[in-house]
Amino acid sequence: MAPSSSPIATVAAASDPQGRDSLGAALADRPLPGFRLTLDAPLQLDSGGSLAPVTVAYQTYGTLNAARSNAVLVCHALTGDQFVAEASPITGKPGWWEGMVGPGLPIDTNRFFVICVNVLGGCIGTTGPRDVDPRTGKPYGLSFPVITVGDMVRSQRALIDHLGIDQLFCVIGGSMGGMQVLQWAAMYPDRVFCAVPIAAAVRHSAQNIAFHEVGRQAIMADPEWCGGDYLAQGRQPSRGLSVARMTAHITYLSEQALHRKFGRNLQDRERLTFGFDADFQVESYLRYQGRTFVDRFDANSYLYITRAMDYFDLARDFGSVSAAFKGTRTRFCVVSFTSDWLFPTRESRAIVQALNAVAANVSFVELVSDKGHDAFLLDEPEFLAVMRGFIDGCAEHRGLARA
Amino acid sequence: MAPSSSPIATVAAASDPQGRDSLGAALADRPLPGFRLTLDAPLQLDSGGSLAPVTVAYQTYGTLNAARSNAVLVCHALTGDQFVAEASPITGKPGWWEGMVGPGLPIDTNRFFVICVNVLGGCIGTTGPRDVDPRTGKPYGLSFPVITVGDMVRSQRALIDHLGIDQLFCVIGGSMGGMQVLQWAAMYPDRVFCAVPIAAAVRHSAQNIAFHEVGRQAIMADPEWCGGDYLAQGRQPSRGLSVARMTAHITYLSEQALHRKFGRNLQDRERLTFGFDADFQVESYLRYQGRTFVDRFDANSYLYITRAMDYFDLARDFGSVSAAFKGTRTRFCVVSFTSDWLFPTRESRAIVQALNAVAANVSFVELVSDKGHDAFLLDEPEFLAVMRGFIDGCAEHRGLARA
């Protein structure tokens, strides 16, 4: 079944008089693959306000079955997008979960109908701060409302309603994607048959808030940020956003991974230069990460989405974490990685303990990996095997036909 | 015995036409307590060049005995200074090791003659990039040579020579201070009776280089940095330096310490504001750390000193870490803290293993603390007790009289 929303969407370029908005340039007048749905009603927000219009950009893979029972919602992380299993139209690089989603893969697109939605506040088609505020005719910038993971999930639910899906077979995602998984299971328990929060937590830790705050300060310290009004002024806080990305990138890897990858190897030189060029490969790598990020991400989106993660706290919203899941019939598989220090295993254990306290159906796997938080994005064989096992097992319980 | 160098030094303020150089303002025309020595000869640098003139600012506590055998050299960390055991003349805050150094304390100033030197490249009296280059009459800025931990130690040795001290009883320090300790023991083994590298390493790890690189990029991304020429232009890269400090500060604490201190507590408010103000105490705390740092530290010094740490690598300089200590008669006490993730215990173990490989006299203590890397600056009772035990034991071997 093809969804009824527009099959091809074009993301309008923001005003770009000086050619500085690389993201705008990348998207301008180029068809964005996938679909867009503009919601019928204003989206009610956790902040108390509402937002309209809201457009939700999403991508799908596979076919929805007649019973509409084989849908898998994949939730992306902070800087992810809806292009799970195909090249990004922005960067041309492979989809971010091509090892997980596809024909014959753990999330088998021959069997499942896979949906991935660009999050609310994002910059790849779904309404966010770089979009034009219809009240002013200018990009929202900082007048965009602060949104939450709950708001993201609420916008996704509107899409799932629109697609006529009563219950998602599975909601799965890592990092902020895992937060969305937990939020889905807490807010709409009857609409989630099974849930896989990976490398996630029931609330953002003080240390993680701190790292996000550094990133935000780096962006807001850049004079080109212009108080958030850089798009209207044809400017771009590239240097601030780049520093924010560099900081974050370190937290996505493990010390061991950085050591194995780079150690103290020098970059294209035999000896130290006694200067401030990138002598070490790790410096060069980080600078590259920062530089390329600004071409694919919007600085204000970065502010809004990191804020949403910081605000995430199931205990605050539901009274306690267990209360969030009381009476749930969803089957959970909680996954962590040994070398992940951003969302360490103890955070996943807290999810499991809360689920156990309400006698939920939960399995928990801590996978041995030295690749840090980003392990969930990589083709780790044991991880893929665990995912395949859990998803196949749940599909059998759900009575879904084999591919 | 009073050292013969000038007892009171005045740090000249850099040109400050717009009043933006807060560090300059703090130091301007105010007597800097302690001593300054201008070296007789140009300082030979690891980069191959030399530097002249070099002034070394230092502070002392206690009295040098007639045999000149009771001197303890305390080496400070990245942003430390020579004011170990007295209020900082810049900030008015207590000395950074007042729990360790003083009458009756582990480094007992009734018994020992304590020397602490502002490192080469620093900004509290010792020659660094904010000083005036005599060739141009302007602050060095980026024309200051890139220096190493070896260069720092070489400048300290010139001071120790000047003070007529053949052998230091003890060289002790944490973090970059610990690197200086190791460098002293490696370069001048006969001049160090005992050595205490705390929370240190034999080389800076890829992850630590990465964090430093983020800090440097934050500074250099600030347009007020002016290519390093901000002092001459009466400007100051406060925002960049502040972001650099915020990032670094996170690495000095443990996740547990941040959680215990702040958790997700809100700052002077009862609920989330749904904005980008500092909702969380940890955000407010970090912003404060960044803001106050720029009043006491020079941005270019930050670049040079982080670079020196990145370059630190005993194996590169001596062929192997063991080779650096071959034949040493120095007694070592290597100390690490369980929750230190910047210089984790495995880094200290690498020091110990190298020392064991050359049959050195070494003891090793891993202290249980949840306070992270900064534990070495705090009054941790077990740490203080271990230090007292080692130092007293060595003093007995050295035949030093009790206080």
Interface residues (C-beta under 8 A of the other chain):
Chain A: D46 S47 G48 L142 P145 V146 R203 H204 S205 A206 Q207 I209 A210 F211 E213 V214 R216 Q217 A218 M220 A221 D222 P223 R239 G240 S242 V243 M246 T247 I250 L253 E255 L258 H259 K261 F262 G263 R264 L272 F274 G275 F276 A278 D279 F280 V282 E283 L286 R287 G290 L303 R307 D310 Y311 D313 R316 W341 P344
Chain B: D46 S47 G48 L142 P145 V146 R203 H204 S205 A206 Q207 I209 A210 F211 E213 V214 R216 Q217 A218 M220 A221 D222 P223 R239 G240 S242 V243 M246 T247 I250 L253 E255 L258 H259 K261 F262 G263 R264 L272 F274 G275 F276 A278 D279 F280 V282 E283 L286 R287 G290 L303 R307 D310 Y311 D313 R316 W341 P344
